[in-house]
Amino acid sequence: MVVDGARTVAVEVKARVGADPVDSFTPEQRRRLHRAARRLGPAVRCDLVTVAFGDDGAVVRWIRDV
């Protein structure tokens, strides 16, 4: 859980080596994230953070409102 200003944010984190972590975020996982976030309150935003490990190190992306 993260707080962005006055808003609570539920965050799913995916990490992969040599592949795009976004591809591993399935529609079922998205539904579960949203279902869990609804239990925290009506104004909870759902974000996805990905970490892709490659030859050049790690690339981190924060994707809002998934």
N, CA, C, O and CB atoms as a CASP TS submission, in Angstrom:
PFRMAT TS
TARGET T0000
AUTHOR 0000-0000-0000
METHOD Language model
MODEL 1
PARENT N/A
ATOM      1  N   MET     1       0.829  -1.162   0.000  1.00  0.00           N
ATOM      2  CA  MET     1       0.000   0.000   0.000  1.00  0.00           C
ATOM      3  C   MET     1       0.887   1.243   0.000  1.00  0.00           C
ATOM      4  O   MET     1       1.918   1.282   0.671  1.00  0.00           O
ATOM      5  CB  MET     1      -0.950  -0.012   1.201  1.00  0.00           C
ATOM      6  N   VAL     2       0.482   2.236  -0.744  1.00  0.00           N
ATOM      7  CA  VAL     2       1.204   3.496  -0.873  1.00  0.00           C
ATOM      8  C   VAL     2       0.188   4.614  -0.727  1.00  0.00           C
ATOM      9  O   VAL     2      -0.984   4.435  -1.061  1.00  0.00           O
ATOM     10  CB  VAL     2       1.974   3.591  -2.241  1.00  0.00           C
ATOM     11  N   VAL     3       0.617   5.752  -0.238  1.00  0.00           N
ATOM     12  CA  VAL     3      -0.257   6.911  -0.178  1.00  0.00           C
ATOM     13  C   VAL     3       0.296   7.961  -1.130  1.00  0.00           C
ATOM     14  O   VAL     3       1.464   8.341  -1.040  1.00  0.00           O
ATOM     15  CB  VAL     3      -0.373   7.468   1.280  1.00  0.00           C
ATOM     16  N   ASP     4      -0.558   8.428  -2.052  1.00  0.00           N
ATOM     17  CA  ASP     4      -0.201   9.456  -3.030  1.00  0.00           C
ATOM     18  C   ASP     4      -1.052  10.675  -2.719  1.00  0.00           C
ATOM     19  O   ASP     4      -2.198  10.769  -3.159  1.00  0.00           O
ATOM     20  CB  ASP     4      -0.419   8.960  -4.517  1.00  0.00           C
ATOM     21  N   GLY     5      -0.498  11.597  -1.970  1.00  0.00           N
ATOM     22  CA  GLY     5      -1.297  12.726  -1.506  1.00  0.00           C
ATOM     23  C   GLY     5      -2.296  12.220  -0.485  1.00  0.00           C
ATOM     24  O   GLY     5      -1.913  11.632   0.527  1.00  0.00           O
ATOM     25  N   ALA     6      -3.561  12.444  -0.740  1.00  0.00           N
ATOM     26  CA  ALA     6      -4.611  11.974   0.155  1.00  0.00           C
ATOM     27  C   ALA     6      -5.206  10.652  -0.319  1.00  0.00           C
ATOM     28  O   ALA     6      -6.158  10.155   0.282  1.00  0.00           O
ATOM     29  CB  ALA     6      -5.707  13.022   0.274  1.00  0.00           C
ATOM     30  N   ARG     7      -4.660  10.076  -1.387  1.00  0.00           N
ATOM     31  CA  ARG     7      -5.240   8.877  -1.987  1.00  0.00           C
ATOM     32  C   ARG     7      -4.411   7.642  -1.671  1.00  0.00           C
ATOM     33  O   ARG     7      -3.182   7.681  -1.730  1.00  0.00           O
ATOM     34  CB  ARG     7      -5.365   9.046  -3.495  1.00  0.00           C
ATOM     35  N   THR     8      -5.078   6.557  -1.339  1.00  0.00           N
ATOM     36  CA  THR     8      -4.410   5.281  -1.102  1.00  0.00           C
ATOM     37  C   THR     8      -4.237   4.559  -2.432  1.00  0.00           C
ATOM     38  O   THR     8      -5.116   4.605  -3.292  1.00  0.00           O
ATOM     39  CB  THR     8      -5.214   4.405  -0.097  1.00  0.00           C
ATOM     40  N   VAL     9      -3.101   3.894  -2.594  1.00  0.00           N
ATOM     41  CA  VAL     9      -2.796   3.204  -3.844  1.00  0.00           C
ATOM     42  C   VAL     9      -2.441   1.756  -3.531  1.00  0.00           C
ATOM     43  O   VAL     9      -1.540   1.492  -2.735  1.00  0.00           O
ATOM     44  CB  VAL     9      -1.635   3.908  -4.608  1.00  0.00           C
ATOM     45  N   ALA    10      -3.149   0.819  -4.157  1.00  0.00           N
ATOM     46  CA  ALA    10      -2.803  -0.600  -4.078  1.00  0.00           C
ATOM     47  C   ALA    10      -1.852  -0.885  -5.240  1.00  0.00           C
ATOM     48  O   ALA    10      -2.137  -0.534  -6.385  1.00  0.00           O
ATOM     49  CB  ALA    10      -4.096  -1.529  -4.134  1.00  0.00           C
ATOM     50  N   VAL    11      -0.717  -1.526  -4.937  1.00  0.00           N
ATOM     51  CA  VAL    11       0.322  -1.715  -5.940  1.00  0.00           C
ATOM     52  C   VAL    11       0.633  -3.195  -6.111  1.00  0.00           C
ATOM     53  O   VAL    11       0.890  -3.899  -5.135  1.00  0.00           O
ATOM     54  CB  VAL    11       1.590  -0.945  -5.555  1.00  0.00           C
ATOM     55  N   GLU    12       0.610  -3.658  -7.340  1.00  0.00           N
ATOM     56  CA  GLU    12       1.068  -4.998  -7.711  1.00  0.00           C
ATOM     57  C   GLU    12       2.471  -4.832  -8.284  1.00  0.00           C
ATOM     58  O   GLU    12       2.706  -3.945  -9.106  1.00  0.00           O
ATOM     59  CB  GLU    12       0.087  -5.699  -8.752  1.00  0.00           C
ATOM     60  N   VAL    13       3.406  -5.681  -7.855  1.00  0.00           N
ATOM     61  CA  VAL    13       4.781  -5.613  -8.338  1.00  0.00           C
ATOM     62  C   VAL    13       5.107  -6.894  -9.087  1.00  0.00           C
ATOM     63  O   VAL    13       4.896  -7.995  -8.580  1.00  0.00           O
ATOM     64  CB  VAL    13       5.774  -5.391  -7.169  1.00  0.00           C
ATOM     65  N   LYS    14       5.629  -6.737 -10.310  1.00  0.00           N
ATOM     66  CA  LYS    14       6.043  -7.869 -11.139  1.00  0.00           C
ATOM     67  C   LYS    14       7.487  -7.671 -11.549  1.00  0.00           C
ATOM     68  O   LYS    14       7.872  -6.576 -11.960  1.00  0.00           O
ATOM     69  CB  LYS    14       5.130  -8.021 -12.388  1.00  0.00           C
ATOM     70  N   ALA    15       8.292  -8.719 -11.444  1.00  0.00           N
ATOM     71  CA  ALA    15       9.692  -8.651 -11.861  1.00  0.00           C
ATOM     72  C   ALA    15      10.006  -9.865 -12.732  1.00  0.00           C
ATOM     73  O   ALA    15       9.547 -10.974 -12.461  1.00  0.00           O
ATOM     74  CB  ALA    15      10.647  -8.589 -10.625  1.00  0.00           C
ATOM     75  N   ARG    16      10.785  -9.639 -13.766  1.00  0.00           N
ATOM     76  CA  ARG    16      11.175 -10.715 -14.677  1.00  0.00           C
ATOM     77  C   ARG    16      12.594 -10.482 -15.170  1.00  0.00           C
ATOM     78  O   ARG    16      13.064  -9.348 -15.252  1.00  0.00           O
ATOM     79  CB  ARG    16      10.196 -10.811 -15.870  1.00  0.00           C
ATOM     80  N   VAL    17      13.264 -11.578 -15.496  1.00  0.00           N
ATOM     81  CA  VAL    17      14.591 -11.522 -16.109  1.00  0.00           C
ATOM     82  C   VAL    17      14.430 -11.834 -17.587  1.00  0.00           C
ATOM     83  O   VAL    17      13.919 -12.893 -17.952  1.00  0.00           O
ATOM     84  CB  VAL    17      15.592 -12.524 -15.422  1.00  0.00           C
ATOM     85  N   GLY    18      14.865 -10.912 -18.436  1.00  0.00           N
ATOM     86  CA  GLY    18      14.855 -11.138 -19.875  1.00  0.00           C
ATOM     87  C   GLY    18      13.485 -11.142 -20.528  1.00  0.00           C
ATOM     88  O   GLY    18      13.352 -11.597 -21.664  1.00  0.00           O
ATOM     89  N   ALA    19      12.471 -10.651 -19.847  1.00  0.00           N
ATOM     90  CA  ALA    19      11.117 -10.599 -20.411  1.00  0.00           C
ATOM     91  C   ALA    19      10.406  -9.369 -19.872  1.00  0.00           C
ATOM     92  O   ALA    19      10.829  -8.775 -18.880  1.00  0.00           O
ATOM     93  CB  ALA    19      10.311 -11.892 -20.074  1.00  0.00           C
ATOM     94  N   ASP    20       9.325  -8.997 -20.535  1.00  0.00           N
ATOM     95  CA  ASP    20       8.543  -7.847 -20.094  1.00  0.00           C
ATOM     96  C   ASP    20       7.592  -8.286 -18.976  1.00  0.00           C
ATOM     97  O   ASP    20       6.703  -9.102 -19.220  1.00  0.00           O
ATOM     98  CB  ASP    20       7.751  -7.221 -21.285  1.00  0.00           C
ATOM     99  N   PRO    21       7.759  -7.765 -17.761  1.00  0.00           N
ATOM    100  CA  PRO    21       6.897  -8.169 -16.654  1.00  0.00           C
ATOM    101  C   PRO    21       5.414  -7.840 -16.868  1.00  0.00           C
ATOM    102  O   PRO    21       4.549  -8.485 -16.274  1.00  0.00           O
ATOM    103  CB  PRO    21       7.371  -7.513 -15.394  1.00  0.00           C
ATOM    104  N   VAL    22       5.116  -6.857 -17.698  1.00  0.00           N
ATOM    105  CA  VAL    22       3.714  -6.508 -17.960  1.00  0.00           C
ATOM    106  C   VAL    22       2.976  -7.707 -18.548  1.00  0.00           C
ATOM    107  O   VAL    22       1.790  -7.899 -18.280  1.00  0.00           O
ATOM    108  CB  VAL    22       3.618  -5.293 -18.920  1.00  0.00           C
ATOM    109  N   ASP    23       3.667  -8.508 -19.342  1.00  0.00           N
ATOM    110  CA  ASP    23       3.039  -9.673 -19.962  1.00  0.00           C
ATOM    111  C   ASP    23       2.569 -10.702 -18.936  1.00  0.00           C
ATOM    112  O   ASP    23       1.687 -11.510 -19.228  1.00  0.00           O
ATOM    113  CB  ASP    23       4.005 -10.324 -20.928  1.00  0.00           C
ATOM    114  N   SER    24       3.151 -10.677 -17.742  1.00  0.00           N
ATOM    115  CA  SER    24       2.778 -11.650 -16.719  1.00  0.00           C
ATOM    116  C   SER    24       1.632 -11.162 -15.833  1.00  0.00           C
ATOM    117  O   SER    24       1.181 -11.896 -14.954  1.00  0.00           O
ATOM    118  CB  SER    24       3.977 -11.976 -15.862  1.00  0.00           C
ATOM    119  N   PHE    25       1.160  -9.943 -16.051  1.00  0.00           N
ATOM    120  CA  PHE    25       0.036  -9.390 -15.278  1.00  0.00           C
ATOM    121  C   PHE    25      -1.248  -9.754 -16.002  1.00  0.00           C
ATOM    122  O   PHE    25      -1.669  -9.062 -16.928  1.00  0.00           O
ATOM    123  CB  PHE    25       0.160  -7.828 -15.100  1.00  0.00           C
ATOM    124  N   THR    26      -1.857 -10.832 -15.578  1.00  0.00           N
ATOM    125  CA  THR    26      -3.012 -11.396 -16.271  1.00  0.00           C
ATOM    126  C   THR    26      -4.304 -10.664 -15.903  1.00  0.00           C
ATOM    127  O   THR    26      -4.360  -9.970 -14.888  1.00  0.00           O
ATOM    128  CB  THR    26      -3.144 -12.882 -15.945  1.00  0.00           C
ATOM    129  N   PRO    27      -5.325 -10.818 -16.719  1.00  0.00           N
ATOM    130  CA  PRO    27      -6.630 -10.229 -16.370  1.00  0.00           C
ATOM    131  C   PRO    27      -7.155 -10.723 -15.018  1.00  0.00           C
ATOM    132  O   PRO    27      -7.798  -9.965 -14.292  1.00  0.00           O
ATOM    133  CB  PRO    27      -7.652 -10.550 -17.458  1.00  0.00           C
ATOM    134  N   GLU    28      -6.885 -11.981 -14.678  1.00  0.00           N
ATOM    135  CA  GLU    28      -7.323 -12.509 -13.386  1.00  0.00           C
ATOM    136  C   GLU    28      -6.587 -11.815 -12.235  1.00  0.00           C
ATOM    137  O   GLU    28      -7.197 -11.512 -11.209  1.00  0.00           O
ATOM    138  CB  GLU    28      -7.093 -14.032 -13.324  1.00  0.00           C
ATOM    139  N   GLN    29      -5.299 -11.565 -12.392  1.00  0.00           N
ATOM    140  CA  GLN    29      -4.557 -10.852 -11.356  1.00  0.00           C
ATOM    141  C   GLN    29      -5.062  -9.418 -11.220  1.00  0.00           C
ATOM    142  O   GLN    29      -5.135  -8.883 -10.114  1.00  0.00           O
ATOM    143  CB  GLN    29      -3.053 -10.859 -11.671  1.00  0.00           C
ATOM    144  N   ARG    30      -5.404  -8.808 -12.333  1.00  0.00           N
ATOM    145  CA  ARG    30      -5.955  -7.451 -12.298  1.00  0.00           C
ATOM    146  C   ARG    30      -7.274  -7.433 -11.527  1.00  0.00           C
ATOM    147  O   ARG    30      -7.508  -6.543 -10.709  1.00  0.00           O
ATOM    148  CB  ARG    30      -6.163  -6.912 -13.732  1.00  0.00           C
ATOM    149  N   ARG    31      -8.137  -8.421 -11.792  1.00  0.00           N
ATOM    150  CA  ARG    31      -9.419  -8.506 -11.072  1.00  0.00           C
ATOM    151  C   ARG    31      -9.191  -8.675  -9.572  1.00  0.00           C
ATOM    152  O   ARG    31      -9.872  -8.040  -8.767  1.00  0.00           O
ATOM    153  CB  ARG    31     -10.267  -9.680 -11.611  1.00  0.00           C
ATOM    154  N   ARG    32      -8.234  -9.528  -9.190  1.00  0.00           N
ATOM    155  CA  ARG    32      -7.945  -9.745  -7.771  1.00  0.00           C
ATOM    156  C   ARG    32      -7.422  -8.476  -7.102  1.00  0.00           C
ATOM    157  O   ARG    32      -7.800  -8.162  -5.973  1.00  0.00           O
ATOM    158  CB  ARG    32      -6.930 -10.874  -7.606  1.00  0.00           C
ATOM    159  N   LEU    33      -6.554  -7.751  -7.802  1.00  0.00           N
ATOM    160  CA  LEU    33      -6.027  -6.497  -7.269  1.00  0.00           C
ATOM    161  C   LEU    33      -7.156  -5.503  -7.029  1.00  0.00           C
ATOM    162  O   LEU    33      -7.216  -4.869  -5.975  1.00  0.00           O
ATOM    163  CB  LEU    33      -4.984  -5.898  -8.227  1.00  0.00           C
ATOM    164  N   HIS    34      -8.046  -5.367  -8.001  1.00  0.00           N
ATOM    165  CA  HIS    34      -9.165  -4.429  -7.871  1.00  0.00           C
ATOM    166  C   HIS    34     -10.131  -4.868  -6.771  1.00  0.00           C
ATOM    167  O   HIS    34     -10.663  -4.033  -6.039  1.00  0.00           O
ATOM    168  CB  HIS    34      -9.912  -4.302  -9.205  1.00  0.00           C
ATOM    169  N   ARG    35     -10.355  -6.166  -6.656  1.00  0.00           N
ATOM    170  CA  ARG    35     -11.251  -6.670  -5.612  1.00  0.00           C
ATOM    171  C   ARG    35     -10.659  -6.376  -4.225  1.00  0.00           C
ATOM    172  O   ARG    35     -11.381  -5.951  -3.322  1.00  0.00           O
ATOM    173  CB  ARG    35     -11.492  -8.200  -5.790  1.00  0.00           C
ATOM    174  N   ALA    36      -9.362  -6.599  -4.056  1.00  0.00           N
ATOM    175  CA  ALA    36      -8.712  -6.306  -2.769  1.00  0.00           C
ATOM    176  C   ALA    36      -8.731  -4.804  -2.483  1.00  0.00           C
ATOM    177  O   ALA    36      -8.945  -4.393  -1.343  1.00  0.00           O
ATOM    178  CB  ALA    36      -7.256  -6.829  -2.764  1.00  0.00           C
ATOM    179  N   ALA    37      -8.510  -3.995  -3.500  1.00  0.00           N
ATOM    180  CA  ALA    37      -8.494  -2.537  -3.322  1.00  0.00           C
ATOM    181  C   ALA    37      -9.867  -2.017  -2.892  1.00  0.00           C
ATOM    182  O   ALA    37      -9.957  -1.105  -2.069  1.00  0.00           O
ATOM    183  CB  ALA    37      -8.055  -1.843  -4.624  1.00  0.00           C
ATOM    184  N   ARG    38     -10.930  -2.594  -3.444  1.00  0.00           N
ATOM    185  CA  ARG    38     -12.285  -2.153  -3.072  1.00  0.00           C
ATOM    186  C   ARG    38     -12.550  -2.360  -1.583  1.00  0.00           C
ATOM    187  O   ARG    38     -13.316  -1.610  -0.978  1.00  0.00           O
ATOM    188  CB  ARG    38     -13.339  -2.910  -3.897  1.00  0.00           C
ATOM    189  N   ARG    39     -11.921  -3.371  -0.992  1.00  0.00           N
ATOM    190  CA  ARG    39     -12.108  -3.626   0.443  1.00  0.00           C
ATOM    191  C   ARG    39     -11.466  -2.530   1.291  1.00  0.00           C
ATOM    192  O   ARG    39     -11.832  -2.336   2.450  1.00  0.00           O
ATOM    193  CB  ARG    39     -11.519  -4.993   0.823  1.00  0.00           C
ATOM    194  N   LEU    40     -10.510  -1.819   0.705  1.00  0.00           N
ATOM    195  CA  LEU    40      -9.823  -0.750   1.431  1.00  0.00           C
ATOM    196  C   LEU    40     -10.564   0.574   1.363  1.00  0.00           C
ATOM    197  O   LEU    40     -10.301   1.472   2.163  1.00  0.00           O
ATOM    198  CB  LEU    40      -8.431  -0.572   0.888  1.00  0.00           C
ATOM    199  N   GLY    41     -11.479   0.704   0.427  1.00  0.00           N
ATOM    200  CA  GLY    41     -12.248   1.928   0.308  1.00  0.00           C
ATOM    201  C   GLY    41     -12.577   2.236  -1.137  1.00  0.00           C
ATOM    202  O   GLY    41     -11.998   1.645  -2.049  1.00  0.00           O
ATOM    203  N   PRO    42     -13.503   3.156  -1.352  1.00  0.00           N
ATOM    204  CA  PRO    42     -13.970   3.432  -2.712  1.00  0.00           C
ATOM    205  C   PRO    42     -12.993   4.245  -3.561  1.00  0.00           C
ATOM    206  O   PRO    42     -13.089   4.224  -4.788  1.00  0.00           O
ATOM    207  CB  PRO    42     -15.272   4.154  -2.647  1.00  0.00           C
ATOM    208  N   ALA    43     -12.063   4.953  -2.940  1.00  0.00           N
ATOM    209  CA  ALA    43     -11.191   5.842  -3.712  1.00  0.00           C
ATOM    210  C   ALA    43      -9.758   5.316  -3.792  1.00  0.00           C
ATOM    211  O   ALA    43      -8.811   6.102  -3.801  1.00  0.00           O
ATOM    212  CB  ALA    43     -11.192   7.235  -3.098  1.00  0.00           C
ATOM    213  N   VAL    44      -9.592   3.996  -3.849  1.00  0.00           N
ATOM    214  CA  VAL    44      -8.264   3.401  -3.919  1.00  0.00           C
ATOM    215  C   VAL    44      -7.873   3.205  -5.380  1.00  0.00           C
ATOM    216  O   VAL    44      -8.618   2.613  -6.160  1.00  0.00           O
ATOM    217  CB  VAL    44      -8.220   2.054  -3.152  1.00  0.00           C
ATOM    218  N   ARG    45      -6.700   3.707  -5.735  1.00  0.00           N
ATOM    219  CA  ARG    45      -6.183   3.554  -7.105  1.00  0.00           C
ATOM    220  C   ARG    45      -5.339   2.283  -7.169  1.00  0.00           C
ATOM    221  O   ARG    45      -4.659   1.941  -6.201  1.00  0.00           O
ATOM    222  CB  ARG    45      -5.336   4.808  -7.541  1.00  0.00           C
ATOM    223  N   CYS    46      -5.379   1.585  -8.300  1.00  0.00           N
ATOM    224  CA  CYS    46      -4.588   0.379  -8.501  1.00  0.00           C
ATOM    225  C   CYS    46      -3.489   0.653  -9.522  1.00  0.00           C
ATOM    226  O   CYS    46      -3.759   1.077 -10.646  1.00  0.00           O
ATOM    227  CB  CYS    46      -5.483  -0.796  -8.963  1.00  0.00           C
ATOM    228  N   ASP    47      -2.241   0.404  -9.114  1.00  0.00           N
ATOM    229  CA  ASP    47      -1.081   0.632  -9.974  1.00  0.00           C
ATOM    230  C   ASP    47      -0.284  -0.663 -10.127  1.00  0.00           C
ATOM    231  O   ASP    47      -0.419  -1.595  -9.335  1.00  0.00           O
ATOM    232  CB  ASP    47      -0.184   1.757  -9.400  1.00  0.00           C
ATOM    233  N   LEU    48       0.540  -0.692 -11.159  1.00  0.00           N
ATOM    234  CA  LEU    48       1.437  -1.820 -11.414  1.00  0.00           C
ATOM    235  C   LEU    48       2.858  -1.297 -11.490  1.00  0.00           C
ATOM    236  O   LEU    48       3.140  -0.356 -12.233  1.00  0.00           O
ATOM    237  CB  LEU    48       1.050  -2.573 -12.726  1.00  0.00           C
ATOM    238  N   VAL    49       3.757  -1.905 -10.721  1.00  0.00           N
ATOM    239  CA  VAL    49       5.178  -1.576 -10.790  1.00  0.00           C
ATOM    240  C   VAL    49       5.879  -2.791 -11.382  1.00  0.00           C
ATOM    241  O   VAL    49       5.706  -3.912 -10.904  1.00  0.00           O
ATOM    242  CB  VAL    49       5.768  -1.195  -9.370  1.00  0.00           C
ATOM    243  N   THR    50       6.676  -2.561 -12.432  1.00  0.00           N
ATOM    244  CA  THR    50       7.404  -3.661 -13.053  1.00  0.00           C
ATOM    245  C   THR    50       8.904  -3.419 -12.937  1.00  0.00           C
ATOM    246  O   THR    50       9.376  -2.283 -12.984  1.00  0.00           O
ATOM    247  CB  THR    50       6.994  -3.823 -14.533  1.00  0.00           C
ATOM    248  N   VAL    51       9.641  -4.518 -12.783  1.00  0.00           N
ATOM    249  CA  VAL    51      11.095  -4.478 -12.759  1.00  0.00           C
ATOM    250  C   VAL    51      11.579  -5.505 -13.773  1.00  0.00           C
ATOM    251  O   VAL    51      11.358  -6.705 -13.612  1.00  0.00           O
ATOM    252  CB  VAL    51      11.670  -4.767 -11.315  1.00  0.00           C
ATOM    253  N   ALA    52      12.243  -5.019 -14.822  1.00  0.00           N
ATOM    254  CA  ALA    52      12.780  -5.895 -15.863  1.00  0.00           C
ATOM    255  C   ALA    52      14.301  -5.931 -15.711  1.00  0.00           C
ATOM    256  O   ALA    52      14.970  -4.903 -15.813  1.00  0.00           O
ATOM    257  CB  ALA    52      12.363  -5.401 -17.301  1.00  0.00           C
ATOM    258  N   PHE    53      14.834  -7.119 -15.468  1.00  0.00           N
ATOM    259  CA  PHE    53      16.275  -7.286 -15.321  1.00  0.00           C
ATOM    260  C   PHE    53      16.859  -7.747 -16.646  1.00  0.00           C
ATOM    261  O   PHE    53      16.382  -8.712 -17.244  1.00  0.00           O
ATOM    262  CB  PHE    53      16.609  -8.295 -14.191  1.00  0.00           C
ATOM    263  N   GLY    54      17.898  -7.046 -17.101  1.00  0.00           N
ATOM    264  CA  GLY    54      18.550  -7.399 -18.344  1.00  0.00           C
ATOM    265  C   GLY    54      20.046  -7.198 -18.227  1.00  0.00           C
ATOM    266  O   GLY    54      20.565  -6.982 -17.132  1.00  0.00           O
ATOM    267  N   ASP    55      20.733  -7.268 -19.336  1.00  0.00           N
ATOM    268  CA  ASP    55      22.186  -7.114 -19.348  1.00  0.00           C
ATOM    269  C   ASP    55      22.634  -5.735 -18.871  1.00  0.00           C
ATOM    270  O   ASP    55      23.737  -5.587 -18.346  1.00  0.00           O
ATOM    271  CB  ASP    55      22.717  -7.365 -20.740  1.00  0.00           C
ATOM    272  N   ASP    56      21.786  -4.733 -19.051  1.00  0.00           N
ATOM    273  CA  ASP    56      22.125  -3.361 -18.663  1.00  0.00           C
ATOM    274  C   ASP    56      21.679  -3.006 -17.246  1.00  0.00           C
ATOM    275  O   ASP    56      21.789  -1.849 -16.839  1.00  0.00           O
ATOM    276  CB  ASP    56      21.505  -2.394 -19.636  1.00  0.00           C
ATOM    277  N   GLY    57      21.187  -3.967 -16.505  1.00  0.00           N
ATOM    278  CA  GLY    57      20.707  -3.705 -15.151  1.00  0.00           C
ATOM    279  C   GLY    57      19.198  -3.842 -15.074  1.00  0.00           C
ATOM    280  O   GLY    57      18.592  -4.623 -15.808  1.00  0.00           O
ATOM    281  N   ALA    58      18.607  -3.082 -14.188  1.00  0.00           N
ATOM    282  CA  ALA    58      17.166  -3.162 -13.961  1.00  0.00           C
ATOM    283  C   ALA    58      16.473  -1.911 -14.492  1.00  0.00           C
ATOM    284  O   ALA    58      16.982  -0.795 -14.379  1.00  0.00           O
ATOM    285  CB  ALA    58      16.862  -3.346 -12.462  1.00  0.00           C
ATOM    286  N   VAL    59      15.297  -2.133 -15.074  1.00  0.00           N
ATOM    287  CA  VAL    59      14.454  -1.037 -15.535  1.00  0.00           C
ATOM    288  C   VAL    59      13.151  -1.117 -14.748  1.00  0.00           C
ATOM    289  O   VAL    59      12.455  -2.131 -14.777  1.00  0.00           O
ATOM    290  CB  VAL    59      14.198  -1.108 -17.093  1.00  0.00           C
ATOM    291  N   VAL    60      12.835  -0.040 -14.051  1.00  0.00           N
ATOM    292  CA  VAL    60      11.628   0.014 -13.227  1.00  0.00           C
ATOM    293  C   VAL    60      10.619   0.927 -13.895  1.00  0.00           C
ATOM    294  O   VAL    60      10.942   2.041 -14.305  1.00  0.00           O
ATOM    295  CB  VAL    60      11.946   0.506 -11.788  1.00  0.00           C
ATOM    296  N   ARG    61       9.374   0.431 -13.999  1.00  0.00           N
ATOM    297  CA  ARG    61       8.266   1.262 -14.531  1.00  0.00           C
ATOM    298  C   ARG    61       7.135   1.262 -13.532  1.00  0.00           C
ATOM    299  O   ARG    61       6.819   0.236 -12.930  1.00  0.00           O
ATOM    300  CB  ARG    61       7.765   0.738 -15.922  1.00  0.00           C
ATOM    301  N   TRP    62       6.519   2.439 -13.357  1.00  0.00           N
ATOM    302  CA  TRP    62       5.339   2.567 -12.489  1.00  0.00           C
ATOM    303  C   TRP    62       4.183   2.934 -13.407  1.00  0.00           C
ATOM    304  O   TRP    62       4.176   4.002 -14.019  1.00  0.00           O
ATOM    305  CB  TRP    62       5.548   3.657 -11.335  1.00  0.00           C
ATOM    306  N   ILE    63       3.203   2.035 -13.497  1.00  0.00           N
ATOM    307  CA  ILE    63       2.058   2.231 -14.395  1.00  0.00           C
ATOM    308  C   ILE    63       0.839   2.515 -13.521  1.00  0.00           C
ATOM    309  O   ILE    63       0.432   1.679 -12.714  1.00  0.00           O
ATOM    310  CB  ILE    63       1.818   0.967 -15.327  1.00  0.00           C
ATOM    311  N   ARG    64       0.263   3.703 -13.691  1.00  0.00           N
ATOM    312  CA  ARG    64      -0.881   4.115 -12.878  1.00  0.00           C
ATOM    313  C   ARG    64      -2.191   3.599 -13.474  1.00  0.00           C
ATOM    314  O   ARG    64      -2.320   3.405 -14.683  1.00  0.00           O
ATOM    315  CB  ARG    64      -0.925   5.646 -12.752  1.00  0.00           C
ATOM    316  N   ASP    65      -3.151   3.385 -12.580  1.00  0.00           N
ATOM    317  CA  ASP    65      -4.532   3.049 -12.971  1.00  0.00           C
ATOM    318  C   ASP    65      -4.633   1.853 -13.915  1.00  0.00           C
ATOM    319  O   ASP    65      -5.099   1.974 -15.047  1.00  0.00           O
ATOM    320  CB  ASP    65      -5.175   4.240 -13.627  1.00  0.00           C
ATOM    321  N   VAL    66      -4.189   0.704 -13.429  1.00  0.00           N
ATOM    322  CA  VAL    66      -4.301  -0.496 -14.261  1.00  0.00           C
ATOM    323  C   VAL    66      -5.656  -1.126 -14.140  1.00  0.00           C
ATOM    324  O   VAL    66      -5.921  -2.147 -14.775  1.00  0.00           O
ATOM    325  CB  VAL    66      -3.243  -1.501 -13.892  1.00  0.00           C
TER
END
